[in-house]
Amino acid sequence: MIRYLDLTDESCALLVCEKGKIAWFRKSKNFNLYINMESRYVATYTPAFNALQGALPSDAFKSVKTDKWVTGKQINKYSEILEWALPMNPYGQVLTLLFDEDDRGDYEEGNDDEGWNKKDEDWPWEPPTFHKSKRK
């Protein structure tokens, strides 16, 4: 799955959940949404939560509220994202695949004169600067 994420042009992410929390994640280059790692708790009413509780996984993706997993400029309480969860019973982990079929991460500014889609490669990158104090 990690290799697929490195090679695909699809907007998707893999999350590894264990003990009710997100342990780590990996996303594809086109998944431009922010994965909510502040609380790290797996939201209720998601396939991952159900799998952590011992429920059998579904054979297909399920639509869930996007704000259960990610945040972004085009995310609202009505947005949905596709999720599929696979329990890894011997390890106590659940692999969760998120698929953004509507490409909500490709934020398009409404007042932009150029009207182009802003993706990662379109945003100008500036190197980080550190505050340089004159005091030593």
ChimeraX commands (.cxc) that place a marker at each C-alpha (Angstrom):
marker #1 position 0.00,0.00,0.00 radius 0.5
marker #1 position 2.85,2.39,0.78 radius 0.5
marker #1 position 4.34,1.74,-2.65 radius 0.5
marker #1 position 0.95,2.42,-4.24 radius 0.5
marker #1 position 0.76,5.76,-2.41 radius 0.5
marker #1 position 4.19,6.70,-3.76 radius 0.5
marker #1 position 3.22,5.92,-7.37 radius 0.5
marker #1 position -0.44,6.89,-7.70 radius 0.5
marker #1 position -1.97,10.11,-8.96 radius 0.5
marker #1 position -5.09,9.44,-6.89 radius 0.5
marker #1 position -5.86,11.50,-3.81 radius 0.5
marker #1 position -5.62,8.95,-0.99 radius 0.5
marker #1 position -3.99,8.29,2.38 radius 0.5
marker #1 position -3.21,5.29,4.58 radius 0.5
marker #1 position -3.67,5.58,8.33 radius 0.5
marker #1 position -2.56,2.99,10.86 radius 0.5
marker #1 position -4.76,2.97,13.95 radius 0.5
marker #1 position -4.15,1.07,17.18 radius 0.5
marker #1 position -5.58,1.25,20.68 radius 0.5
marker #1 position -8.21,3.74,19.51 radius 0.5
marker #1 position -5.68,6.25,18.18 radius 0.5
marker #1 position -3.98,7.08,14.89 radius 0.5
marker #1 position -0.43,5.75,15.20 radius 0.5
marker #1 position 0.89,7.14,11.91 radius 0.5
marker #1 position -0.14,7.91,8.36 radius 0.5
marker #1 position 1.20,8.18,4.83 radius 0.5
marker #1 position -0.48,10.11,2.03 radius 0.5
marker #1 position -0.16,10.30,-1.74 radius 0.5
marker #1 position 1.31,13.39,-3.38 radius 0.5
marker #1 position -2.16,14.55,-4.48 radius 0.5
marker #1 position -3.80,14.19,-1.06 radius 0.5
marker #1 position -3.68,17.85,-0.04 radius 0.5
marker #1 position -5.92,17.65,2.99 radius 0.5
marker #1 position -4.64,17.99,6.56 radius 0.5
marker #1 position -5.02,14.81,8.58 radius 0.5
marker #1 position -6.24,15.73,12.05 radius 0.5
marker #1 position -3.55,14.43,14.41 radius 0.5
marker #1 position -4.28,16.81,17.30 radius 0.5
marker #1 position -6.38,14.42,19.36 radius 0.5
marker #1 position -5.27,11.29,17.44 radius 0.5
marker #1 position -8.41,9.48,18.60 radius 0.5
marker #1 position -10.30,7.54,15.94 radius 0.5
marker #1 position -13.71,9.13,15.46 radius 0.5
marker #1 position -16.83,7.12,16.22 radius 0.5
marker #1 position -19.16,6.04,13.41 radius 0.5
marker #1 position -16.26,5.26,11.06 radius 0.5
marker #1 position -15.24,1.88,9.62 radius 0.5
marker #1 position -11.90,2.14,11.45 radius 0.5
marker #1 position -13.64,2.62,14.80 radius 0.5
marker #1 position -15.91,-0.35,14.10 radius 0.5
marker #1 position -12.92,-2.50,13.11 radius 0.5
marker #1 position -11.11,-1.56,16.31 radius 0.5
marker #1 position -14.21,-2.74,18.20 radius 0.5
marker #1 position -14.00,-6.13,16.45 radius 0.5
marker #1 position -16.54,-5.70,13.65 radius 0.5
marker #1 position -15.90,-7.41,10.33 radius 0.5
marker #1 position -14.62,-5.13,7.57 radius 0.5
marker #1 position -16.73,-4.14,4.61 radius 0.5
marker #1 position -15.86,-5.29,1.10 radius 0.5
marker #1 position -16.19,-1.77,-0.28 radius 0.5
marker #1 position -15.47,1.83,0.61 radius 0.5
marker #1 position -17.98,3.60,2.86 radius 0.5
marker #1 position -18.80,7.31,2.77 radius 0.5
marker #1 position -18.05,9.08,6.04 radius 0.5
marker #1 position -18.07,12.72,7.06 radius 0.5
marker #1 position -14.80,14.25,5.94 radius 0.5
marker #1 position -14.31,16.23,9.14 radius 0.5
marker #1 position -14.00,12.94,11.08 radius 0.5
marker #1 position -10.51,12.51,9.56 radius 0.5
marker #1 position -9.27,15.64,7.82 radius 0.5
marker #1 position -9.50,19.41,7.71 radius 0.5
marker #1 position -9.07,21.81,4.83 radius 0.5
marker #1 position -10.46,24.94,3.22 radius 0.5
marker #1 position -13.22,23.13,1.34 radius 0.5
marker #1 position -14.27,20.86,4.19 radius 0.5
marker #1 position -17.64,21.49,5.81 radius 0.5
marker #1 position -20.04,19.40,7.88 radius 0.5
marker #1 position -21.68,18.02,4.72 radius 0.5
marker #1 position -18.48,16.91,2.95 radius 0.5
marker #1 position -17.84,13.20,2.62 radius 0.5
marker #1 position -14.77,11.09,1.96 radius 0.5
marker #1 position -14.49,7.39,1.19 radius 0.5
marker #1 position -13.00,5.10,3.85 radius 0.5
marker #1 position -12.09,1.43,3.94 radius 0.5
marker #1 position -10.68,-0.30,7.01 radius 0.5
marker #1 position -8.85,-3.61,7.36 radius 0.5
marker #1 position -8.15,-5.05,10.83 radius 0.5
marker #1 position -4.74,-6.62,11.31 radius 0.5
marker #1 position -5.79,-8.87,14.19 radius 0.5
marker #1 position -2.42,-10.35,15.21 radius 0.5
marker #1 position -1.03,-6.84,15.62 radius 0.5
marker #1 position -4.08,-5.11,17.09 radius 0.5
marker #1 position -3.94,-2.52,14.32 radius 0.5
marker #1 position -6.42,-1.32,11.70 radius 0.5
marker #1 position -5.24,-0.13,8.31 radius 0.5
marker #1 position -7.51,2.63,7.03 radius 0.5
marker #1 position -7.52,3.90,3.48 radius 0.5
marker #1 position -9.04,7.32,2.80 radius 0.5
marker #1 position -9.92,8.25,-0.78 radius 0.5
marker #1 position -10.78,11.84,-1.73 radius 0.5
marker #1 position -12.69,11.19,-4.94 radius 0.5
marker #1 position -13.87,14.82,-5.19 radius 0.5
marker #1 position -10.32,16.24,-4.84 radius 0.5
marker #1 position -11.32,18.63,-2.09 radius 0.5
marker #1 position -7.66,19.19,-1.37 radius 0.5
marker #1 position -7.24,21.00,-4.68 radius 0.5
marker #1 position -8.31,24.35,-3.30 radius 0.5
marker #1 position -9.47,26.81,-5.91 radius 0.5
marker #1 position -9.67,30.42,-4.79 radius 0.5
marker #1 position -12.85,32.20,-5.80 radius 0.5
marker #1 position -11.34,35.68,-6.04 radius 0.5
marker #1 position -8.16,34.67,-7.81 radius 0.5
marker #1 position -7.73,36.61,-11.07 radius 0.5
marker #1 position -5.79,33.80,-12.69 radius 0.5
marker #1 position -8.43,31.21,-11.72 radius 0.5
marker #1 position -6.00,28.27,-11.66 radius 0.5
marker #1 position -6.08,25.32,-9.37 radius 0.5
marker #1 position -3.52,25.61,-6.59 radius 0.5
marker #1 position -1.76,22.33,-5.91 radius 0.5
marker #1 position 1.44,21.73,-3.97 radius 0.5
marker #1 position 3.68,22.31,-6.97 radius 0.5
marker #1 position 1.90,25.60,-7.79 radius 0.5
marker #1 position 2.44,27.25,-4.42 radius 0.5
marker #1 position 5.69,29.18,-4.19 radius 0.5
marker #1 position 7.99,27.61,-1.66 radius 0.5
marker #1 position 10.05,29.79,0.59 radius 0.5
marker #1 position 12.82,28.41,2.76 radius 0.5
marker #1 position 12.15,28.65,6.50 radius 0.5
marker #1 position 13.70,31.57,8.29 radius 0.5
marker #1 position 14.67,31.66,11.92 radius 0.5
marker #1 position 14.56,34.70,14.12 radius 0.5
marker #1 position 18.05,36.12,14.38 radius 0.5
marker #1 position 18.49,38.11,17.49 radius 0.5
marker #1 position 21.20,40.73,17.74 radius 0.5
marker #1 position 21.83,39.68,21.31 radius 0.5
marker #1 position 24.34,36.91,21.80 radius 0.5
marker link #1:1,2 radius 0.2
marker link #1:2,3 radius 0.2
marker link #1:3,4 radius 0.2
marker link #1:4,5 radius 0.2
marker link #1:5,6 radius 0.2
marker link #1:6,7 radius 0.2
marker link #1:7,8 radius 0.2
marker link #1:8,9 radius 0.2
marker link #1:9,10 radius 0.2
marker link #1:10,11 radius 0.2
marker link #1:11,12 radius 0.2
marker link #1:12,13 radius 0.2
marker link #1:13,14 radius 0.2
marker link #1:14,15 radius 0.2
marker link #1:15,16 radius 0.2
marker link #1:16,17 radius 0.2
marker link #1:17,18 radius 0.2
marker link #1:18,19 radius 0.2
marker link #1:19,20 radius 0.2
marker link #1:20,21 radius 0.2
marker link #1:21,22 radius 0.2
marker link #1:22,23 radius 0.2
marker link #1:23,24 radius 0.2
marker link #1:24,25 radius 0.2
marker link #1:25,26 radius 0.2
marker link #1:26,27 radius 0.2
marker link #1:27,28 radius 0.2
marker link #1:28,29 radius 0.2
marker link #1:29,30 radius 0.2
marker link #1:30,31 radius 0.2
marker link #1:31,32 radius 0.2
marker link #1:32,33 radius 0.2
marker link #1:33,34 radius 0.2
marker link #1:34,35 radius 0.2
marker link #1:35,36 radius 0.2
marker link #1:36,37 radius 0.2
marker link #1:37,38 radius 0.2
marker link #1:38,39 radius 0.2
marker link #1:39,40 radius 0.2
marker link #1:40,41 radius 0.2
marker link #1:41,42 radius 0.2
marker link #1:42,43 radius 0.2
marker link #1:43,44 radius 0.2
marker link #1:44,45 radius 0.2
marker link #1:45,46 radius 0.2
marker link #1:46,47 radius 0.2
marker link #1:47,48 radius 0.2
marker link #1:48,49 radius 0.2
marker link #1:49,50 radius 0.2
marker link #1:50,51 radius 0.2
marker link #1:51,52 radius 0.2
marker link #1:52,53 radius 0.2
marker link #1:53,54 radius 0.2
marker link #1:54,55 radius 0.2
marker link #1:55,56 radius 0.2
marker link #1:56,57 radius 0.2
marker link #1:57,58 radius 0.2
marker link #1:58,59 radius 0.2
marker link #1:59,60 radius 0.2
marker link #1:60,61 radius 0.2
marker link #1:61,62 radius 0.2
marker link #1:62,63 radius 0.2
marker link #1:63,64 radius 0.2
marker link #1:64,65 radius 0.2
marker link #1:65,66 radius 0.2
marker link #1:66,67 radius 0.2
marker link #1:67,68 radius 0.2
marker link #1:68,69 radius 0.2
marker link #1:69,70 radius 0.2
marker link #1:70,71 radius 0.2
marker link #1:71,72 radius 0.2
marker link #1:72,73 radius 0.2
marker link #1:73,74 radius 0.2
marker link #1:74,75 radius 0.2
marker link #1:75,76 radius 0.2
marker link #1:76,77 radius 0.2
marker link #1:77,78 radius 0.2
marker link #1:78,79 radius 0.2
marker link #1:79,80 radius 0.2
marker link #1:80,81 radius 0.2
marker link #1:81,82 radius 0.2
marker link #1:82,83 radius 0.2
marker link #1:83,84 radius 0.2
marker link #1:84,85 radius 0.2
marker link #1:85,86 radius 0.2
marker link #1:86,87 radius 0.2
marker link #1:87,88 radius 0.2
marker link #1:88,89 radius 0.2
marker link #1:89,90 radius 0.2
marker link #1:90,91 radius 0.2
marker link #1:91,92 radius 0.2
marker link #1:92,93 radius 0.2
marker link #1:93,94 radius 0.2
marker link #1:94,95 radius 0.2
marker link #1:95,96 radius 0.2
marker link #1:96,97 radius 0.2
marker link #1:97,98 radius 0.2
marker link #1:98,99 radius 0.2
marker link #1:99,100 radius 0.2
marker link #1:100,101 radius 0.2
marker link #1:101,102 radius 0.2
marker link #1:102,103 radius 0.2
marker link #1:103,104 radius 0.2
marker link #1:104,105 radius 0.2
marker link #1:105,106 radius 0.2
marker link #1:106,107 radius 0.2
marker link #1:107,108 radius 0.2
marker link #1:108,109 radius 0.2
marker link #1:109,110 radius 0.2
marker link #1:110,111 radius 0.2
marker link #1:111,112 radius 0.2
marker link #1:112,113 radius 0.2
marker link #1:113,114 radius 0.2
marker link #1:114,115 radius 0.2
marker link #1:115,116 radius 0.2
marker link #1:116,117 radius 0.2
marker link #1:117,118 radius 0.2
marker link #1:118,119 radius 0.2
marker link #1:119,120 radius 0.2
marker link #1:120,121 radius 0.2
marker link #1:121,122 radius 0.2
marker link #1:122,123 radius 0.2
marker link #1:123,124 radius 0.2
marker link #1:124,125 radius 0.2
marker link #1:125,126 radius 0.2
marker link #1:126,127 radius 0.2
marker link #1:127,128 radius 0.2
marker link #1:128,129 radius 0.2
marker link #1:129,130 radius 0.2
marker link #1:130,131 radius 0.2
marker link #1:131,132 radius 0.2
marker link #1:132,133 radius 0.2
marker link #1:133,134 radius 0.2
marker link #1:134,135 radius 0.2
marker link #1:135,136 radius 0.2
view
